[in-house]
Amino acid sequence: SKWGYDFYSGGQQKRIDLAIMFSLYDLYISMYGMQCNVMVLDEIDGSLDQNGVRMFVDIINNDFSGDHIDKPNSILIISHKNEMVDQFPGRINIVRDNAGFSHII
């Protein structure tokens, strides 16, 4: 493309970021032969539309789960979007009360 990264929409930039992140993860494994045990993705879905969220969920469910020996044991996804939260079986819900304190429910 003739346009730089800044000319893409927020969702397109997020997809590029995810592609680079997953590629670097695979490159690290191929170079060093080891993996990390935990992957933390903090509000990775912030700029993604519903289609982008669905594609991300498919990648996590298909490429980062099951018997893949080169994938992390645990993936922590921090999200405020219900369509993301509802896609994964295990979750921890944290809510903030009126006094500003957070609670795990």
PDB file as gemmi writes it, atoms N, CA and C in Angstrom:
CRYST1    1.000    1.000    1.000  90.00  90.00  90.00 P 1                      
ATOM      1  N   SER A   1       0.833  -1.179   0.000  1.00  0.00           N  
ATOM      2  CA  SER A   1       0.000   0.000   0.000  1.00  0.00           C  
ATOM      3  C   SER A   1       0.883   1.250   0.000  1.00  0.00           C  
ATOM      4  N   LYS A   2       0.389   2.281  -0.632  1.00  0.00           N  
ATOM      5  CA  LYS A   2       1.126   3.547  -0.662  1.00  0.00           C  
ATOM      6  C   LYS A   2       0.949   4.335   0.624  1.00  0.00           C  
ATOM      7  N   TRP A   3      -0.033   3.954   1.408  1.00  0.00           N  
ATOM      8  CA  TRP A   3      -0.345   4.691   2.617  1.00  0.00           C  
ATOM      9  C   TRP A   3       0.390   4.091   3.812  1.00  0.00           C  
ATOM     10  N   GLY A   4       0.758   4.924   4.739  1.00  0.00           N  
ATOM     11  CA  GLY A   4       1.404   4.459   5.957  1.00  0.00           C  
ATOM     12  C   GLY A   4       0.391   3.942   6.964  1.00  0.00           C  
ATOM     13  N   TYR A   5       0.899   3.422   8.028  1.00  0.00           N  
ATOM     14  CA  TYR A   5       0.101   2.826   9.099  1.00  0.00           C  
ATOM     15  C   TYR A   5      -0.955   3.798   9.625  1.00  0.00           C  
ATOM     16  N   ASP A   6      -0.601   5.077   9.736  1.00  0.00           N  
ATOM     17  CA  ASP A   6      -1.511   6.072  10.305  1.00  0.00           C  
ATOM     18  C   ASP A   6      -2.748   6.333   9.451  1.00  0.00           C  
ATOM     19  N   PHE A   7      -2.723   5.920   8.193  1.00  0.00           N  
ATOM     20  CA  PHE A   7      -3.862   6.151   7.317  1.00  0.00           C  
ATOM     21  C   PHE A   7      -4.917   5.056   7.407  1.00  0.00           C  
ATOM     22  N   TYR A   8      -4.613   3.969   8.120  1.00  0.00           N  
ATOM     23  CA  TYR A   8      -5.580   2.893   8.289  1.00  0.00           C  
ATOM     24  C   TYR A   8      -6.535   3.233   9.429  1.00  0.00           C  
ATOM     25  N   SER A   9      -7.718   2.655   9.404  1.00  0.00           N  
ATOM     26  CA  SER A   9      -8.677   2.871  10.488  1.00  0.00           C  
ATOM     27  C   SER A   9      -8.167   2.200  11.756  1.00  0.00           C  
ATOM     28  N   GLY A  10      -8.783   2.512  12.885  1.00  0.00           N  
ATOM     29  CA  GLY A  10      -8.380   1.911  14.159  1.00  0.00           C  
ATOM     30  C   GLY A  10      -8.477   0.397  14.141  1.00  0.00           C  
ATOM     31  N   GLY A  11      -9.552  -0.123  13.537  1.00  0.00           N  
ATOM     32  CA  GLY A  11      -9.727  -1.575  13.448  1.00  0.00           C  
ATOM     33  C   GLY A  11      -8.682  -2.218  12.557  1.00  0.00           C  
ATOM     34  N   GLN A  12      -8.356  -1.564  11.435  1.00  0.00           N  
ATOM     35  CA  GLN A  12      -7.330  -2.095  10.547  1.00  0.00           C  
ATOM     36  C   GLN A  12      -5.957  -2.069  11.233  1.00  0.00           C  
ATOM     37  N   GLN A  13      -5.681  -1.003  11.959  1.00  0.00           N  
ATOM     38  CA  GLN A  13      -4.419  -0.931  12.702  1.00  0.00           C  
ATOM     39  C   GLN A  13      -4.336  -2.041  13.742  1.00  0.00           C  
ATOM     40  N   LYS A  14      -5.443  -2.302  14.424  1.00  0.00           N  
ATOM     41  CA  LYS A  14      -5.460  -3.361  15.438  1.00  0.00           C  
ATOM     42  C   LYS A  14      -5.203  -4.714  14.794  1.00  0.00           C  
ATOM     43  N   ARG A  15      -5.779  -4.965  13.628  1.00  0.00           N  
ATOM     44  CA  ARG A  15      -5.533  -6.227  12.915  1.00  0.00           C  
ATOM     45  C   ARG A  15      -4.060  -6.357  12.521  1.00  0.00           C  
ATOM     46  N   ILE A  16      -3.476  -5.260  12.071  1.00  0.00           N  
ATOM     47  CA  ILE A  16      -2.044  -5.269  11.739  1.00  0.00           C  
ATOM     48  C   ILE A  16      -1.233  -5.565  12.987  1.00  0.00           C  
ATOM     49  N   ASP A  17      -1.568  -4.908  14.093  1.00  0.00           N  
ATOM     50  CA  ASP A  17      -0.870  -5.133  15.361  1.00  0.00           C  
ATOM     51  C   ASP A  17      -0.952  -6.599  15.787  1.00  0.00           C  
ATOM     52  N   LEU A  18      -2.147  -7.179  15.669  1.00  0.00           N  
ATOM     53  CA  LEU A  18      -2.329  -8.581  16.056  1.00  0.00           C  
ATOM     54  C   LEU A  18      -1.518  -9.500  15.150  1.00  0.00           C  
ATOM     55  N   ALA A  19      -1.522  -9.231  13.852  1.00  0.00           N  
ATOM     56  CA  ALA A  19      -0.748 -10.063  12.921  1.00  0.00           C  
ATOM     57  C   ALA A  19       0.735 -10.009  13.261  1.00  0.00           C  
ATOM     58  N   ILE A  20       1.241  -8.825  13.566  1.00  0.00           N  
ATOM     59  CA  ILE A  20       2.656  -8.679  13.935  1.00  0.00           C  
ATOM     60  C   ILE A  20       2.930  -9.393  15.251  1.00  0.00           C  
ATOM     61  N   MET A  21       2.035  -9.236  16.231  1.00  0.00           N  
ATOM     62  CA  MET A  21       2.233  -9.869  17.532  1.00  0.00           C  
ATOM     63  C   MET A  21       2.280 -11.384  17.412  1.00  0.00           C  
ATOM     64  N   PHE A  22       1.319 -11.977  16.687  1.00  0.00           N  
ATOM     65  CA  PHE A  22       1.295 -13.431  16.528  1.00  0.00           C  
ATOM     66  C   PHE A  22       2.488 -13.918  15.713  1.00  0.00           C  
ATOM     67  N   SER A  23       2.915 -13.133  14.725  1.00  0.00           N  
ATOM     68  CA  SER A  23       4.089 -13.507  13.927  1.00  0.00           C  
ATOM     69  C   SER A  23       5.353 -13.495  14.771  1.00  0.00           C  
ATOM     70  N   LEU A  24       5.508 -12.476  15.601  1.00  0.00           N  
ATOM     71  CA  LEU A  24       6.680 -12.410  16.480  1.00  0.00           C  
ATOM     72  C   LEU A  24       6.676 -13.544  17.493  1.00  0.00           C  
ATOM     73  N   TYR A  25       5.490 -13.916  17.964  1.00  0.00           N  
ATOM     74  CA  TYR A  25       5.373 -15.038  18.891  1.00  0.00           C  
ATOM     75  C   TYR A  25       5.885 -16.312  18.225  1.00  0.00           C  
ATOM     76  N   ASP A  26       5.427 -16.567  16.989  1.00  0.00           N  
ATOM     77  CA  ASP A  26       5.871 -17.755  16.251  1.00  0.00           C  
ATOM     78  C   ASP A  26       7.355 -17.686  15.911  1.00  0.00           C  
ATOM     79  N   LEU A  27       7.848 -16.498  15.560  1.00  0.00           N  
ATOM     80  CA  LEU A  27       9.271 -16.339  15.251  1.00  0.00           C  
ATOM     81  C   LEU A  27      10.130 -16.642  16.478  1.00  0.00           C  
ATOM     82  N   TYR A  28       9.719 -16.151  17.632  1.00  0.00           N  
ATOM     83  CA  TYR A  28      10.453 -16.411  18.870  1.00  0.00           C  
ATOM     84  C   TYR A  28      10.536 -17.913  19.143  1.00  0.00           C  
ATOM     85  N   ILE A  29       9.419 -18.613  18.962  1.00  0.00           N  
ATOM     86  CA  ILE A  29       9.403 -20.063  19.186  1.00  0.00           C  
ATOM     87  C   ILE A  29      10.334 -20.768  18.205  1.00  0.00           C  
ATOM     88  N   SER A  30      10.291 -20.357  16.930  1.00  0.00           N  
ATOM     89  CA  SER A  30      11.132 -21.029  15.937  1.00  0.00           C  
ATOM     90  C   SER A  30      12.613 -20.737  16.165  1.00  0.00           C  
ATOM     91  N   MET A  31      12.931 -19.560  16.680  1.00  0.00           N  
ATOM     92  CA  MET A  31      14.339 -19.216  16.909  1.00  0.00           C  
ATOM     93  C   MET A  31      14.888 -19.840  18.186  1.00  0.00           C  
ATOM     94  N   TYR A  32      14.104 -19.849  19.240  1.00  0.00           N  
ATOM     95  CA  TYR A  32      14.601 -20.253  20.548  1.00  0.00           C  
ATOM     96  C   TYR A  32      14.038 -21.583  21.032  1.00  0.00           C  
ATOM     97  N   GLY A  33      13.036 -22.102  20.349  1.00  0.00           N  
ATOM     98  CA  GLY A  33      12.481 -23.402  20.697  1.00  0.00           C  
ATOM     99  C   GLY A  33      11.752 -23.439  22.017  1.00  0.00           C  
ATOM    100  N   MET A  34      11.299 -22.304  22.496  1.00  0.00           N  
ATOM    101  CA  MET A  34      10.560 -22.281  23.756  1.00  0.00           C  
ATOM    102  C   MET A  34       9.383 -21.334  23.629  1.00  0.00           C  
ATOM    103  N   GLN A  35       8.494 -21.454  24.536  1.00  0.00           N  
ATOM    104  CA  GLN A  35       7.282 -20.652  24.531  1.00  0.00           C  
ATOM    105  C   GLN A  35       7.103 -19.965  25.874  1.00  0.00           C  
ATOM    106  N   CYS A  36       6.203 -19.013  25.887  1.00  0.00           N  
ATOM    107  CA  CYS A  36       5.800 -18.459  27.171  1.00  0.00           C  
ATOM    108  C   CYS A  36       4.613 -19.278  27.665  1.00  0.00           C  
ATOM    109  N   ASN A  37       4.409 -19.315  28.953  1.00  0.00           N  
ATOM    110  CA  ASN A  37       3.297 -20.082  29.510  1.00  0.00           C  
ATOM    111  C   ASN A  37       2.015 -19.280  29.616  1.00  0.00           C  
ATOM    112  N   VAL A  38       2.141 -17.947  29.632  1.00  0.00           N  
ATOM    113  CA  VAL A  38       0.976 -17.095  29.789  1.00  0.00           C  
ATOM    114  C   VAL A  38       1.046 -15.979  28.750  1.00  0.00           C  
ATOM    115  N   MET A  39      -0.081 -15.724  28.112  1.00  0.00           N  
ATOM    116  CA  MET A  39      -0.197 -14.593  27.190  1.00  0.00           C  
ATOM    117  C   MET A  39      -1.264 -13.671  27.762  1.00  0.00           C  
ATOM    118  N   VAL A  40      -0.951 -12.387  27.905  1.00  0.00           N  
ATOM    119  CA  VAL A  40      -1.903 -11.409  28.424  1.00  0.00           C  
ATOM    120  C   VAL A  40      -2.230 -10.430  27.305  1.00  0.00           C  
ATOM    121  N   LEU A  41      -3.514 -10.304  26.992  1.00  0.00           N  
ATOM    122  CA  LEU A  41      -3.994  -9.415  25.944  1.00  0.00           C  
ATOM    123  C   LEU A  41      -4.954  -8.420  26.585  1.00  0.00           C  
ATOM    124  N   ASP A  42      -4.503  -7.206  26.790  1.00  0.00           N  
ATOM    125  CA  ASP A  42      -5.272  -6.192  27.504  1.00  0.00           C  
ATOM    126  C   ASP A  42      -6.070  -5.338  26.524  1.00  0.00           C  
ATOM    127  N   GLU A  43      -7.374  -5.480  26.568  1.00  0.00           N  
ATOM    128  CA  GLU A  43      -8.316  -4.741  25.729  1.00  0.00           C  
ATOM    129  C   GLU A  43      -7.894  -4.755  24.267  1.00  0.00           C  
ATOM    130  N   ILE A  44      -7.547  -5.930  23.813  1.00  0.00           N  
ATOM    131  CA  ILE A  44      -7.090  -6.127  22.442  1.00  0.00           C  
ATOM    132  C   ILE A  44      -8.194  -5.854  21.433  1.00  0.00           C  
ATOM    133  N   ASP A  45      -9.439  -5.900  21.892  1.00  0.00           N  
ATOM    134  CA  ASP A  45     -10.592  -5.732  21.014  1.00  0.00           C  
ATOM    135  C   ASP A  45     -11.098  -4.299  20.948  1.00  0.00           C  
ATOM    136  N   GLY A  46     -10.363  -3.357  21.519  1.00  0.00           N  
ATOM    137  CA  GLY A  46     -10.827  -1.983  21.632  1.00  0.00           C  
ATOM    138  C   GLY A  46     -11.246  -1.333  20.327  1.00  0.00           C  
ATOM    139  N   SER A  47     -10.527  -1.548  19.252  1.00  0.00           N  
ATOM    140  CA  SER A  47     -10.837  -0.908  17.971  1.00  0.00           C  
ATOM    141  C   SER A  47     -11.465  -1.864  16.967  1.00  0.00           C  
ATOM    142  N   LEU A  48     -11.695  -3.099  17.374  1.00  0.00           N  
ATOM    143  CA  LEU A  48     -12.221  -4.089  16.440  1.00  0.00           C  
ATOM    144  C   LEU A  48     -13.739  -4.028  16.353  1.00  0.00           C  
ATOM    145  N   ASP A  49     -14.257  -4.167  15.140  1.00  0.00           N  
ATOM    146  CA  ASP A  49     -15.698  -4.286  14.964  1.00  0.00           C  
ATOM    147  C   ASP A  49     -16.106  -5.732  15.234  1.00  0.00           C  
ATOM    148  N   GLN A  50     -17.383  -6.054  15.073  1.00  0.00           N  
ATOM    149  CA  GLN A  50     -17.856  -7.412  15.385  1.00  0.00           C  
ATOM    150  C   GLN A  50     -17.150  -8.464  14.543  1.00  0.00           C  
ATOM    151  N   ASN A  51     -16.906  -8.172  13.278  1.00  0.00           N  
ATOM    152  CA  ASN A  51     -16.203  -9.118  12.412  1.00  0.00           C  
ATOM    153  C   ASN A  51     -14.765  -9.313  12.883  1.00  0.00           C  
ATOM    154  N   GLY A  52     -14.100  -8.226  13.276  1.00  0.00           N  
ATOM    155  CA  GLY A  52     -12.739  -8.322  13.788  1.00  0.00           C  
ATOM    156  C   GLY A  52     -12.671  -9.112  15.084  1.00  0.00           C  
ATOM    157  N   VAL A  53     -13.650  -8.903  15.968  1.00  0.00           N  
ATOM    158  CA  VAL A  53     -13.713  -9.664  17.217  1.00  0.00           C  
ATOM    159  C   VAL A  53     -13.901 -11.143  16.910  1.00  0.00           C  
ATOM    160  N   ARG A  54     -14.800 -11.458  15.976  1.00  0.00           N  
ATOM    161  CA  ARG A  54     -15.055 -12.846  15.600  1.00  0.00           C  
ATOM    162  C   ARG A  54     -13.789 -13.502  15.037  1.00  0.00           C  
ATOM    163  N   MET A  55     -13.053 -12.778  14.205  1.00  0.00           N  
ATOM    164  CA  MET A  55     -11.820 -13.319  13.637  1.00  0.00           C  
ATOM    165  C   MET A  55     -10.782 -13.558  14.729  1.00  0.00           C  
ATOM    166  N   PHE A  56     -10.665 -12.628  15.678  1.00  0.00           N  
ATOM    167  CA  PHE A  56      -9.724 -12.774  16.786  1.00  0.00           C  
ATOM    168  C   PHE A  56     -10.084 -13.991  17.629  1.00  0.00           C  
ATOM    169  N   VAL A  57     -11.366 -14.133  17.954  1.00  0.00           N  
ATOM    170  CA  VAL A  57     -11.821 -15.276  18.753  1.00  0.00           C  
ATOM    171  C   VAL A  57     -11.510 -16.582  18.023  1.00  0.00           C  
ATOM    172  N   ASP A  58     -11.722 -16.615  16.718  1.00  0.00           N  
ATOM    173  CA  ASP A  58     -11.407 -17.816  15.937  1.00  0.00           C  
ATOM    174  C   ASP A  58      -9.924 -18.150  16.011  1.00  0.00           C  
ATOM    175  N   ILE A  59      -9.071 -17.146  15.932  1.00  0.00           N  
ATOM    176  CA  ILE A  59      -7.620 -17.385  16.025  1.00  0.00           C  
ATOM    177  C   ILE A  59      -7.273 -17.970  17.385  1.00  0.00           C  
ATOM    178  N   ILE A  60      -7.798 -17.377  18.447  1.00  0.00           N  
ATOM    179  CA  ILE A  60      -7.499 -17.866  19.799  1.00  0.00           C  
ATOM    180  C   ILE A  60      -8.027 -19.287  19.974  1.00  0.00           C  
ATOM    181  N   ASN A  61      -9.260 -19.537  19.549  1.00  0.00           N  
ATOM    182  CA  ASN A  61      -9.863 -20.863  19.735  1.00  0.00           C  
ATOM    183  C   ASN A  61      -9.232 -21.933  18.856  1.00  0.00           C  
ATOM    184  N   ASN A  62      -8.796 -21.584  17.658  1.00  0.00           N  
ATOM    185  CA  ASN A  62      -8.263 -22.580  16.726  1.00  0.00           C  
ATOM    186  C   ASN A  62      -6.750 -22.743  16.792  1.00  0.00           C  
ATOM    187  N   ASP A  63      -6.028 -21.655  16.999  1.00  0.00           N  
ATOM    188  CA  ASP A  63      -4.569 -21.697  16.920  1.00  0.00           C  
ATOM    189  C   ASP A  63      -3.871 -21.651  18.277  1.00  0.00           C  
ATOM    190  N   PHE A  64      -4.590 -21.270  19.315  1.00  0.00           N  
ATOM    191  CA  PHE A  64      -3.962 -21.137  20.630  1.00  0.00           C  
ATOM    192  C   PHE A  64      -4.639 -21.993  21.678  1.00  0.00           C  
ATOM    193  N   SER A  65      -5.185 -23.105  21.267  1.00  0.00           N  
ATOM    194  CA  SER A  65      -5.848 -23.977  22.235  1.00  0.00           C  
ATOM    195  C   SER A  65      -5.629 -25.428  21.849  1.00  0.00           C  
ATOM    196  N   GLY A  66      -6.123 -26.305  22.671  1.00  0.00           N  
ATOM    197  CA  GLY A  66      -6.049 -27.727  22.367  1.00  0.00           C  
ATOM    198  C   GLY A  66      -4.660 -28.287  22.555  1.00  0.00           C  
ATOM    199  N   ASP A  67      -4.255 -29.125  21.616  1.00  0.00           N  
ATOM    200  CA  ASP A  67      -3.009 -29.867  21.744  1.00  0.00           C  
ATOM    201  C   ASP A  67      -1.814 -29.196  21.079  1.00  0.00           C  
ATOM    202  N   HIS A  68      -1.909 -27.922  20.792  1.00  0.00           N  
ATOM    203  CA  HIS A  68      -0.773 -27.224  20.189  1.00  0.00           C  
ATOM    204  C   HIS A  68       0.328 -27.080  21.235  1.00  0.00           C  
ATOM    205  N   ILE A  69       1.437 -27.775  21.050  1.00  0.00           N  
ATOM    206  CA  ILE A  69       2.489 -27.777  22.065  1.00  0.00           C  
ATOM    207  C   ILE A  69       3.269 -26.470  22.109  1.00  0.00           C  
ATOM    208  N   ASP A  70       3.197 -25.678  21.062  1.00  0.00           N  
ATOM    209  CA  ASP A  70       3.969 -24.438  21.031  1.00  0.00           C  
ATOM    210  C   ASP A  70       3.131 -23.214  21.392  1.00  0.00           C  
ATOM    211  N   LYS A  71       2.022 -23.422  22.062  1.00  0.00           N  
ATOM    212  CA  LYS A  71       1.149 -22.317  22.435  1.00  0.00           C  
ATOM    213  C   LYS A  71       1.109 -22.169  23.953  1.00  0.00           C  
ATOM    214  N   PRO A  72       0.739 -20.987  24.439  1.00  0.00           N  
ATOM    215  CA  PRO A  72       0.741 -20.757  25.889  1.00  0.00           C  
ATOM    216  C   PRO A  72      -0.265 -21.634  26.622  1.00  0.00           C  
ATOM    217  N   ASN A  73       0.058 -21.931  27.871  1.00  0.00           N  
ATOM    218  CA  ASN A  73      -0.848 -22.729  28.705  1.00  0.00           C  
ATOM    219  C   ASN A  73      -2.091 -21.937  29.098  1.00  0.00           C  
ATOM    220  N   SER A  74      -1.927 -20.627  29.286  1.00  0.00           N  
ATOM    221  CA  SER A  74      -3.035 -19.777  29.712  1.00  0.00           C  
ATOM    222  C   SER A  74      -3.028 -18.495  28.905  1.00  0.00           C  
ATOM    223  N   ILE A  75      -4.206 -18.039  28.551  1.00  0.00           N  
ATOM    224  CA  ILE A  75      -4.358 -16.759  27.862  1.00  0.00           C  
ATOM    225  C   ILE A  75      -5.320 -15.922  28.680  1.00  0.00           C  
ATOM    226  N   LEU A  76      -4.870 -14.764  29.100  1.00  0.00           N  
ATOM    227  CA  LEU A  76      -5.689 -13.833  29.869  1.00  0.00           C  
ATOM    228  C   LEU A  76      -6.091 -12.705  28.923  1.00  0.00           C  
ATOM    229  N   ILE A  77      -7.382 -12.608  28.653  1.00  0.00           N  
ATOM    230  CA  ILE A  77      -7.907 -11.579  27.755  1.00  0.00           C  
ATOM    231  C   ILE A  77      -8.734 -10.619  28.597  1.00  0.00           C  
ATOM    232  N   ILE A  78      -8.329  -9.377  28.610  1.00  0.00           N  
ATOM    233  CA  ILE A  78      -9.050  -8.347  29.358  1.00  0.00           C  
ATOM    234  C   ILE A  78      -9.926  -7.602  28.363  1.00  0.00           C  
ATOM    235  N   SER A  79     -11.235  -7.569  28.628  1.00  0.00           N  
ATOM    236  CA  SER A  79     -12.168  -6.970  27.675  1.00  0.00           C  
ATOM    237  C   SER A  79     -13.380  -6.397  28.390  1.00  0.00           C  
ATOM    238  N   HIS A  80     -13.952  -5.375  27.779  1.00  0.00           N  
ATOM    239  CA  HIS A  80     -15.204  -4.798  28.257  1.00  0.00           C  
ATOM    240  C   HIS A  80     -16.362  -5.134  27.337  1.00  0.00           C  
ATOM    241  N   LYS A  81     -16.073  -5.793  26.217  1.00  0.00           N  
ATOM    242  CA  LYS A  81     -17.108  -6.110  25.237  1.00  0.00           C  
ATOM    243  C   LYS A  81     -17.744  -7.459  25.550  1.00  0.00           C  
ATOM    244  N   ASN A  82     -19.078  -7.458  25.658  1.00  0.00           N  
ATOM    245  CA  ASN A  82     -19.793  -8.703  25.953  1.00  0.00           C  
ATOM    246  C   ASN A  82     -19.597  -9.739  24.865  1.00  0.00           C  
ATOM    247  N   GLU A  83     -19.534  -9.315  23.597  1.00  0.00           N  
ATOM    248  CA  GLU A  83     -19.363 -10.296  22.524  1.00  0.00           C  
ATOM    249  C   GLU A  83     -18.019 -11.008  22.617  1.00  0.00           C  
ATOM    250  N   MET A  84     -17.033 -10.386  23.236  1.00  0.00           N  
ATOM    251  CA  MET A  84     -15.738 -11.038  23.449  1.00  0.00           C  
ATOM    252  C   MET A  84     -15.823 -11.930  24.685  1.00  0.00           C  
ATOM    253  N   VAL A  85     -16.372 -11.413  25.757  1.00  0.00           N  
ATOM    254  CA  VAL A  85     -16.430 -12.136  27.027  1.00  0.00           C  
ATOM    255  C   VAL A  85     -17.214 -13.431  26.891  1.00  0.00           C  
ATOM    256  N   ASP A  86     -18.299 -13.395  26.147  1.00  0.00           N  
ATOM    257  CA  ASP A  86     -19.172 -14.554  26.016  1.00  0.00           C  
ATOM    258  C   ASP A  86     -18.586 -15.675  25.158  1.00  0.00           C  
ATOM    259  N   GLN A  87     -17.454 -15.451  24.510  1.00  0.00           N  
ATOM    260  CA  GLN A  87     -16.884 -16.435  23.595  1.00  0.00           C  
ATOM    261  C   GLN A  87     -15.969 -17.457  24.259  1.00  0.00           C  
ATOM    262  N   PHE A  88     -15.608 -17.234  25.501  1.00  0.00           N  
ATOM    263  CA  PHE A  88     -14.641 -18.098  26.154  1.00  0.00           C  
ATOM    264  C   PHE A  88     -15.249 -18.740  27.396  1.00  0.00           C  
ATOM    265  N   PRO A  89     -14.921 -20.011  27.638  1.00  0.00           N  
ATOM    266  CA  PRO A  89     -15.583 -20.754  28.717  1.00  0.00           C  
ATOM    267  C   PRO A  89     -15.198 -20.287  30.120  1.00  0.00           C  
ATOM    268  N   GLY A  90     -13.958 -19.973  30.347  1.00  0.00           N  
ATOM    269  CA  GLY A  90     -13.527 -19.574  31.687  1.00  0.00           C  
ATOM    270  C   GLY A  90     -13.364 -18.076  31.758  1.00  0.00           C  
ATOM    271  N   ARG A  91     -13.922 -17.476  32.783  1.00  0.00           N  
ATOM    272  CA  ARG A  91     -13.778 -16.032  32.900  1.00  0.00           C  
ATOM    273  C   ARG A  91     -13.865 -15.611  34.353  1.00  0.00           C  
ATOM    274  N   ILE A  92     -13.291 -14.463  34.604  1.00  0.00           N  
ATOM    275  CA  ILE A  92     -13.351 -13.820  35.912  1.00  0.00           C  
ATOM    276  C   ILE A  92     -14.010 -12.465  35.685  1.00  0.00           C  
ATOM    277  N   ASN A  93     -15.115 -12.215  36.341  1.00  0.00           N  
ATOM    278  CA  ASN A  93     -15.808 -10.937  36.211  1.00  0.00           C  
ATOM    279  C   ASN A  93     -15.403 -10.029  37.360  1.00  0.00           C  
ATOM    280  N   ILE A  94     -15.000  -8.827  37.021  1.00  0.00           N  
ATOM    281  CA  ILE A  94     -14.633  -7.829  38.026  1.00  0.00           C  
ATOM    282  C   ILE A  94     -15.534  -6.628  37.831  1.00  0.00           C  
ATOM    283  N   VAL A  95     -16.199  -6.220  38.891  1.00  0.00           N  
ATOM    284  CA  VAL A  95     -17.097  -5.068  38.833  1.00  0.00           C  
ATOM    285  C   VAL A  95     -16.643  -4.027  39.843  1.00  0.00           C  
ATOM    286  N   ARG A  96     -16.962  -2.791  39.535  1.00  0.00           N  
ATOM    287  CA  ARG A  96     -16.615  -1.681  40.425  1.00  0.00           C  
ATOM    288  C   ARG A  96     -17.887  -1.184  41.088  1.00  0.00           C  
ATOM    289  N   ASP A  97     -17.849  -1.018  42.407  1.00  0.00           N  
ATOM    290  CA  ASP A  97     -19.034  -0.539  43.116  1.00  0.00           C  
ATOM    291  C   ASP A  97     -19.068   0.984  43.110  1.00  0.00           C  
ATOM    292  N   ASN A  98     -20.093   1.552  43.716  1.00  0.00           N  
ATOM    293  CA  ASN A  98     -20.272   3.009  43.729  1.00  0.00           C  
ATOM    294  C   ASN A  98     -19.169   3.736  44.483  1.00  0.00           C  
ATOM    295  N   ALA A  99     -18.505   3.051  45.392  1.00  0.00           N  
ATOM    296  CA  ALA A  99     -17.415   3.668  46.150  1.00  0.00           C  
ATOM    297  C   ALA A  99     -16.087   3.615  45.392  1.00  0.00           C  
ATOM    298  N   GLY A 100     -16.078   2.953  44.226  1.00  0.00           N  
ATOM    299  CA  GLY A 100     -14.872   2.872  43.429  1.00  0.00           C  
ATOM    300  C   GLY A 100     -14.014   1.648  43.695  1.00  0.00           C  
ATOM    301  N   PHE A 101     -14.509   0.718  44.492  1.00  0.00           N  
ATOM    302  CA  PHE A 101     -13.769  -0.502  44.780  1.00  0.00           C  
ATOM    303  C   PHE A 101     -14.131  -1.591  43.772  1.00  0.00           C  
ATOM    304  N   SER A 102     -13.140  -2.386  43.375  1.00  0.00           N  
ATOM    305  CA  SER A 102     -13.370  -3.479  42.441  1.00  0.00           C  
ATOM    306  C   SER A 102     -13.565  -4.776  43.204  1.00  0.00           C  
ATOM    307  N   HIS A 103     -14.480  -5.608  42.691  1.00  0.00           N  
ATOM    308  CA  HIS A 103     -14.780  -6.899  43.308  1.00  0.00           C  
ATOM    309  C   HIS A 103     -14.818  -7.982  42.242  1.00  0.00           C  
ATOM    310  N   ILE A 104     -14.309  -9.134  42.583  1.00  0.00           N  
ATOM    311  CA  ILE A 104     -14.406 -10.289  41.706  1.00  0.00           C  
ATOM    312  C   ILE A 104     -15.711 -10.997  42.011  1.00  0.00           C  
ATOM    313  N   ILE A 105     -16.499 -11.247  40.962  1.00  0.00           N  
ATOM    314  CA  ILE A 105     -17.773 -11.947  41.169  1.00  0.00           C  
ATOM    315  C   ILE A 105     -17.791 -13.228  40.377  1.00  0.00           C  
TER     316      ILE A 105                                                      
END                                                                             
